[in-house]
Amino acid sequence: MANCTTVFETLTGFLPKNILEKAINETGAEYGTKKFTVLRQLNTMMYAHLTETTALRDIEAGIIADKKLQEYTGTISASQISRANRARDTVIFKQIFEASLAKLKKHDGIRIIPGSWGMLKALDSTTVSLCISLFPWAKYRDKTAAVKIHTLYDILLGCPESIVMTEGIIHDKEKMKNFVKEPGITYLFDRAYLDYKEFDRYCREGIFFVSRLKKNAIMKVMNESAVLKGESVLSDKEVILGGQSTQMQHPIRAIQVIDSSNGELFYIITNRFDLTAEEIAQIYRLRWTIETFFKWIKQHLKIKKFFGTSFNAVLNQVYSALTLYCLLLLMHILVGTKHNFLKTVRLIAKGPWNTLLQLQEDLSPKRPPPKVKRKRFNWKQEFETVLRTYKVS
């Protein structure tokens, strides 16, 4: 990472060019293309996300006004961008995102939570609302449209593990098997993913889970363990979940806790018997990490307003946003700053043509100005001087 290169040049340099070239050859995405290559399209979308540009015409104007940017995007029009986003295979952008994510995960500096409880991964989805008249394919509820971003999030590393996008009408549980499949991993998810048959499979295959139980759930108590007084945990029970037709074969734990924010009582369920009830409660609370990730990408990347209305255009825009997220996080790690991630992103967005050295200087801790030591005023000495001057007796 040479200090003389620009920030944007470094970001685009992180892109896995070998994967990009392979995907282009396999899909024929650049057949007949003379000017607006896939790489230029990706650079253009990254610029739009980074600068939070809201319209294709604004992207076009920004490129025309910036000769330096044209080295990465070429001189292209709004219609060219729209056509490429609509027509090009989403497989390319999905593979680029996954390869960028794999590159990010190789860096030890990304780890944000100690791994004393083993590998922890949170499963959830976020919904992006759309206009039904413009996006009729994205059915969700009556008179509304949406897409869902189903995400498996690596809690220890602080980054997404895998992402699948669907129409909003697809239920979260339908995508559960796409993500929950590795033995020895502990998966965290909410009540939307409750499936007793799947829970039995997890118990058989050594897959761990931590989730929240629905209020109307039926459970048969087999055993109960003592809990420490004064903790947020109220009880720790070994139970069999389900009624006569849905009953599980394997016993699991149901840990009753109290929500400190509103005083609500609820059960956390898990098939991990090696940890204390308080540790299980702490693990469940780590679900906030994936919620924070969803909030961040919605606020700081362009995935709420789309440049095109087709399924391809929406997916390509989201995948390019997530690719940029990985590259920005990689830059944040390599710069080695103690500032938060958002400050790094803001500085990159404000100065994409600054050098890396300038970025590092902007992120380095500023030394406070040296304190000027004030001389103490000696009132007694001053008074005696006055007396001598005027010979006061």
C-alpha positions as CSV (number, residue, x, y, z in Angstrom):
1,M,0.0,0.0,0.0
2,A,2.1,2.9,-1.3
3,N,1.6,6.2,0.4
4,C,1.8,8.1,-2.9
5,T,-1.3,6.4,-4.4
6,T,-4.7,8.0,-4.1
7,V,-7.4,6.7,-1.8
8,F,-9.8,5.8,-4.6
9,E,-7.0,4.1,-6.5
10,T,-6.2,2.0,-3.4
11,L,-9.9,1.1,-3.0
12,T,-10.2,-0.1,-6.6
13,G,-6.9,-1.9,-6.2
14,F,-8.5,-4.1,-3.6
15,L,-10.9,-5.5,-6.1
16,P,-10.2,-9.2,-6.9
17,K,-9.4,-8.6,-10.6
18,N,-8.8,-12.4,-11.2
19,I,-12.3,-13.3,-10.0
20,L,-13.8,-10.4,-12.0
21,E,-12.1,-11.5,-15.2
22,K,-13.2,-15.1,-14.7
23,A,-16.8,-14.1,-14.1
24,I,-16.8,-11.9,-17.2
25,N,-15.5,-14.8,-19.4
26,E,-18.0,-17.2,-18.0
27,T,-21.0,-15.0,-18.4
28,G,-19.9,-13.1,-21.6
29,A,-20.9,-9.9,-19.9
30,E,-18.6,-7.8,-22.1
31,Y,-19.5,-9.3,-25.4
32,G,-19.8,-6.4,-27.9
33,T,-18.7,-3.9,-25.2
34,K,-16.2,-1.2,-26.4
35,K,-16.3,1.4,-23.7
36,F,-18.3,0.7,-20.5
37,T,-16.6,-2.4,-19.1
38,V,-17.7,-4.2,-16.0
39,L,-14.8,-2.8,-14.0
40,R,-15.8,0.7,-15.1
41,Q,-19.4,0.0,-14.1
42,L,-18.3,-1.2,-10.7
43,N,-16.0,1.9,-10.2
44,T,-19.0,4.1,-11.2
45,M,-21.3,2.5,-8.7
46,M,-18.7,2.7,-6.0
47,Y,-18.3,6.4,-6.7
48,A,-22.1,6.8,-6.5
49,H,-22.3,5.0,-3.1
50,L,-19.3,6.8,-1.7
51,T,-20.5,10.3,-2.6
52,E,-24.2,9.3,-1.8
53,T,-25.3,10.5,-5.3
54,T,-29.0,10.1,-5.7
55,A,-29.6,10.2,-9.5
56,L,-28.0,8.9,-12.7
57,R,-27.9,12.4,-14.1
58,D,-25.9,13.5,-11.1
59,I,-23.5,10.6,-11.5
60,E,-23.0,11.6,-15.2
61,A,-22.5,15.3,-14.2
62,G,-20.0,14.3,-11.5
63,I,-17.9,12.3,-14.0
64,I,-17.9,15.0,-16.6
65,A,-16.7,17.5,-14.0
66,D,-13.9,15.3,-12.7
67,K,-11.1,14.4,-15.1
68,K,-9.4,12.2,-12.5
69,L,-12.6,10.1,-12.0
70,Q,-12.8,9.6,-15.8
71,E,-9.6,7.5,-15.6
72,Y,-11.6,4.9,-13.7
73,T,-15.1,5.2,-15.2
74,G,-14.6,6.6,-18.7
75,T,-16.9,9.3,-20.1
76,I,-20.3,7.7,-19.9
77,S,-23.9,8.8,-19.9
78,A,-26.8,8.1,-17.5
79,S,-28.4,5.9,-20.1
80,Q,-25.3,3.8,-20.4
81,I,-25.1,3.3,-16.6
82,S,-28.8,2.4,-16.5
83,R,-28.5,-0.1,-19.4
84,A,-25.5,-1.8,-17.9
85,N,-27.2,-2.2,-14.4
86,R,-30.3,-3.6,-16.1
87,A,-28.6,-6.0,-18.5
88,R,-25.5,-7.4,-16.8
89,D,-25.7,-10.7,-15.0
90,T,-25.9,-10.3,-11.2
91,V,-23.7,-13.4,-10.8
92,I,-20.7,-11.2,-11.6
93,F,-21.4,-8.6,-8.9
94,K,-22.3,-11.4,-6.4
95,Q,-19.0,-13.1,-7.0
96,I,-17.0,-9.9,-6.7
97,F,-18.7,-9.2,-3.4
98,E,-18.0,-12.7,-2.1
99,A,-14.3,-12.5,-3.2
100,S,-13.9,-9.0,-1.6
101,L,-15.4,-10.4,1.6
102,A,-13.0,-13.4,1.5
103,K,-10.1,-11.0,1.1
104,L,-11.3,-8.9,4.1
105,K,-11.7,-11.9,6.4
106,K,-8.0,-12.8,5.9
107,H,-6.9,-9.9,8.0
108,D,-6.5,-10.5,11.7
109,G,-7.2,-6.9,12.5
110,I,-10.8,-7.3,11.7
111,R,-11.6,-9.3,14.8
112,I,-13.7,-7.2,17.2
113,I,-15.0,-9.7,19.8
114,P,-12.9,-12.3,21.6
115,G,-13.7,-15.9,20.5
116,S,-14.0,-17.5,23.9
117,W,-17.5,-18.9,23.1
118,G,-16.5,-20.3,19.7
119,M,-17.6,-19.1,16.3
120,L,-20.8,-17.0,16.6
121,K,-22.9,-16.1,13.5
122,A,-26.2,-14.1,13.5
123,L,-28.9,-14.7,10.9
124,D,-31.4,-12.1,10.1
125,S,-32.9,-10.1,7.2
126,T,-33.6,-6.4,6.5
127,T,-36.4,-5.2,4.2
128,V,-35.9,-2.4,1.7
129,S,-39.2,-0.8,0.8
130,L,-40.0,-0.1,-2.9
131,C,-42.8,1.5,-4.9
132,I,-45.2,-1.2,-6.1
133,S,-45.9,0.7,-9.4
134,L,-42.2,0.9,-10.3
135,F,-41.2,-2.5,-8.9
136,P,-44.2,-4.8,-9.6
137,W,-42.0,-7.9,-9.4
138,A,-41.0,-7.2,-5.8
139,K,-44.2,-8.3,-4.1
140,Y,-44.4,-7.9,-0.4
141,R,-47.7,-7.0,1.2
142,D,-51.0,-5.5,-0.2
143,K,-50.1,-2.5,-2.3
144,T,-46.5,-2.5,-1.2
145,A,-43.2,-3.8,-2.7
146,A,-39.9,-4.7,-1.1
147,V,-36.7,-6.7,-1.4
148,K,-35.1,-8.6,1.5
149,I,-31.4,-8.8,2.2
150,H,-31.0,-12.2,4.0
151,T,-27.7,-12.1,5.8
152,L,-25.5,-14.4,7.8
153,Y,-23.2,-12.1,9.9
154,D,-19.9,-13.2,11.5
155,I,-20.1,-11.6,15.0
156,L,-16.5,-12.2,15.9
157,L,-15.1,-10.6,12.7
158,G,-17.8,-7.9,12.5
159,C,-18.7,-8.4,8.8
160,P,-21.2,-10.3,6.8
161,E,-20.5,-14.0,6.0
162,S,-23.0,-14.5,3.2
163,I,-25.9,-12.7,1.6
164,V,-29.0,-13.7,-0.4
165,M,-31.5,-11.3,-1.9
166,T,-35.1,-12.1,-2.6
167,E,-38.5,-10.4,-3.1
168,G,-40.0,-9.1,0.1
169,I,-42.7,-11.8,0.2
170,I,-40.2,-14.6,0.8
171,H,-40.3,-15.7,4.4
172,D,-37.1,-15.6,6.4
173,K,-37.5,-19.3,7.4
174,E,-37.4,-20.3,3.7
175,K,-33.8,-19.2,3.4
176,M,-32.6,-20.7,6.7
177,K,-31.1,-23.8,5.1
178,N,-28.9,-21.6,2.9
179,F,-27.1,-20.4,5.9
180,V,-27.3,-22.8,8.9
181,K,-25.3,-25.8,8.0
182,E,-21.8,-25.9,9.7
183,P,-21.3,-28.1,12.8
184,G,-19.6,-26.5,15.7
185,I,-20.9,-23.0,14.8
186,T,-23.4,-21.2,17.1
187,Y,-26.1,-19.5,15.1
188,L,-28.1,-16.6,16.6
189,F,-31.6,-15.8,15.2
190,D,-34.9,-14.4,16.3
191,R,-38.4,-15.9,16.5
192,A,-39.0,-15.7,12.8
193,Y,-36.7,-18.7,12.3
194,L,-38.3,-21.1,14.8
195,D,-38.5,-24.6,13.3
196,Y,-38.6,-27.6,15.6
197,K,-37.8,-30.1,12.9
198,E,-34.7,-28.1,12.0
199,F,-33.8,-27.8,15.7
200,D,-33.8,-31.6,16.0
201,R,-31.5,-31.8,12.9
202,Y,-29.1,-29.3,14.5
203,C,-29.0,-31.4,17.6
204,R,-28.2,-34.5,15.6
205,E,-25.6,-32.9,13.4
206,G,-23.8,-30.9,16.1
207,I,-25.0,-27.5,14.9
208,F,-25.6,-25.0,17.8
209,F,-28.2,-22.3,18.0
210,V,-29.4,-19.6,20.3
211,S,-32.8,-18.0,19.7
212,R,-35.8,-16.5,21.4
213,L,-39.0,-18.5,22.1
214,K,-42.5,-17.4,21.1
215,K,-44.8,-16.6,24.0
216,N,-47.4,-19.2,23.0
217,A,-44.8,-22.0,22.7
218,I,-45.6,-25.4,24.4
219,M,-42.8,-26.8,26.5
220,K,-42.4,-29.8,28.8
221,V,-40.0,-29.2,31.7
222,M,-37.6,-32.1,32.2
223,N,-35.2,-30.6,34.7
224,E,-34.3,-27.2,36.2
225,S,-30.9,-25.9,37.3
226,A,-30.2,-23.3,40.0
227,V,-29.3,-19.7,38.9
228,L,-27.4,-17.0,40.6
229,K,-29.5,-14.4,42.4
230,G,-29.3,-10.8,41.3
231,E,-28.6,-11.7,37.6
232,S,-30.8,-11.0,34.7
233,V,-31.4,-14.7,34.4
234,L,-34.5,-15.9,36.3
235,S,-34.5,-19.7,35.5
236,D,-32.6,-22.3,33.6
237,K,-34.7,-25.3,32.4
238,E,-34.1,-28.4,30.3
239,V,-37.2,-28.8,28.2
240,I,-38.9,-30.6,25.3
241,L,-40.5,-28.1,22.9
242,G,-43.7,-28.7,20.9
243,G,-47.2,-30.2,21.2
244,Q,-48.3,-33.7,20.4
245,S,-47.8,-33.4,16.6
246,T,-44.8,-31.0,16.6
247,Q,-42.8,-32.2,19.7
248,M,-39.0,-32.2,19.4
249,Q,-37.0,-35.4,20.0
250,H,-34.1,-33.8,21.7
251,P,-34.1,-31.8,24.9
252,I,-32.8,-28.2,24.8
253,R,-32.4,-25.4,27.4
254,A,-35.0,-22.7,28.0
255,I,-33.5,-19.8,29.9
256,Q,-35.9,-17.2,31.2
257,V,-34.5,-13.6,31.3
258,I,-35.7,-10.1,32.0
259,D,-35.3,-7.3,29.5
260,S,-33.6,-4.5,31.5
261,S,-35.0,-1.9,29.1
262,N,-38.7,-2.6,29.5
263,G,-39.0,-5.3,32.2
264,E,-40.4,-7.9,29.8
265,L,-39.9,-11.6,30.5
266,F,-39.0,-14.0,27.7
267,Y,-37.2,-17.3,27.1
268,I,-33.9,-17.8,25.3
269,I,-33.6,-21.4,23.9
270,T,-30.4,-23.1,23.0
271,N,-28.8,-26.6,22.5
272,R,-25.5,-25.5,24.1
273,F,-25.2,-27.1,27.6
274,D,-21.5,-26.2,28.0
275,L,-22.1,-22.6,29.0
276,T,-23.7,-20.9,32.0
277,A,-27.2,-19.4,31.6
278,E,-25.7,-15.9,32.0
279,E,-23.3,-16.6,29.1
280,I,-26.1,-17.7,26.9
281,A,-28.0,-14.5,27.7
282,Q,-24.9,-12.5,26.8
283,I,-24.5,-14.4,23.5
284,Y,-28.1,-13.6,22.6
285,R,-27.6,-9.9,23.2
286,L,-24.9,-10.0,20.5
287,R,-27.7,-10.0,17.9
288,W,-27.4,-6.2,18.1
289,T,-24.3,-6.5,15.9
290,I,-26.3,-7.6,12.8
291,E,-28.9,-4.9,13.4
292,T,-26.2,-2.3,13.6
293,F,-24.8,-3.5,10.3
294,F,-28.2,-3.2,8.6
295,K,-28.7,0.3,10.0
296,W,-25.2,1.4,8.9
297,I,-25.5,0.2,5.3
298,K,-29.0,1.8,4.9
299,Q,-27.8,5.1,6.3
300,H,-24.4,5.3,4.4
301,L,-24.8,3.3,1.2
302,K,-27.2,3.7,-1.6
303,I,-29.6,0.8,-1.1
304,K,-32.8,2.7,-0.3
305,K,-33.2,4.6,-3.6
306,F,-32.4,2.7,-6.7
307,F,-31.1,3.9,-10.1
308,G,-33.1,1.2,-12.0
309,T,-36.4,-0.7,-11.5
310,S,-35.5,-4.2,-12.8
311,F,-34.5,-7.1,-10.5
312,N,-31.0,-7.1,-12.1
313,A,-30.5,-3.3,-11.5
314,V,-31.6,-3.6,-7.8
315,L,-29.3,-6.6,-7.1
316,N,-26.3,-5.1,-8.9
317,Q,-26.7,-1.9,-7.0
318,V,-26.9,-3.7,-3.6
319,Y,-24.0,-6.0,-4.4
320,S,-21.8,-3.1,-5.5
321,A,-22.7,-1.3,-2.2
322,L,-21.7,-4.4,-0.1
323,T,-18.5,-4.7,-2.1
324,L,-17.6,-1.1,-1.3
325,Y,-18.4,-1.8,2.4
326,C,-15.9,-4.6,2.4
327,L,-13.2,-2.4,0.7
328,L,-13.8,0.5,3.0
329,L,-13.5,-1.8,6.0
330,L,-10.3,-3.2,4.6
331,M,-8.9,0.3,4.1
332,H,-9.9,1.2,7.7
333,I,-8.0,-1.8,9.0
334,L,-4.9,-1.3,6.8
335,V,-4.6,2.4,7.7
336,G,-4.4,1.3,11.4
337,T,-6.4,4.2,12.9
338,K,-8.0,4.2,16.3
339,H,-10.9,6.4,15.1
340,N,-14.2,4.7,14.3
341,F,-15.1,3.3,10.9
342,L,-17.5,6.1,10.0
343,K,-14.9,8.8,10.3
344,T,-12.6,6.9,7.9
345,V,-15.5,6.6,5.4
346,R,-16.3,10.3,5.7
347,L,-12.7,11.3,5.1
348,I,-12.5,9.0,2.1
349,A,-15.7,10.3,0.6
350,K,-14.6,13.9,1.1
351,G,-11.1,13.3,-0.4
352,P,-11.0,10.4,-2.8
353,W,-8.0,11.9,-4.6
354,N,-6.0,12.6,-1.5
355,T,-3.0,10.3,-1.0
356,L,-2.9,7.5,1.5
357,L,-0.3,9.5,3.4
358,Q,-2.8,12.4,3.7
359,L,-5.5,10.0,4.9
360,Q,-3.2,8.6,7.5
361,E,-2.3,12.0,8.7
362,D,-5.9,13.1,8.9
363,L,-6.7,10.0,11.0
364,S,-3.6,10.2,13.2
365,P,-4.2,11.5,16.8
366,K,-3.6,15.2,17.0
367,R,-1.2,16.3,19.7
368,P,-2.7,19.0,21.9
369,P,-0.8,22.3,21.8
370,P,1.8,22.6,24.6
371,K,0.4,24.2,27.7
372,V,1.9,27.6,28.5
373,K,3.0,27.7,32.1
374,R,1.6,30.8,33.7
375,K,3.8,32.6,36.1
376,R,2.2,32.9,39.5
377,F,1.6,36.5,40.5
378,N,3.3,37.3,43.8
379,W,0.9,39.8,45.5
380,K,3.1,40.2,48.6
381,Q,6.2,41.1,46.5
382,E,4.3,43.5,44.4
383,F,2.9,45.3,47.4
384,E,6.3,45.7,49.0
385,T,7.6,47.1,45.6
386,V,4.9,49.7,45.7
387,L,5.7,50.7,49.2
388,R,9.4,51.2,48.4
389,T,8.6,53.2,45.3
390,Y,6.4,55.7,47.1
391,K,8.3,55.5,50.3
392,V,5.3,54.8,52.3
393,S,6.1,54.5,56.0
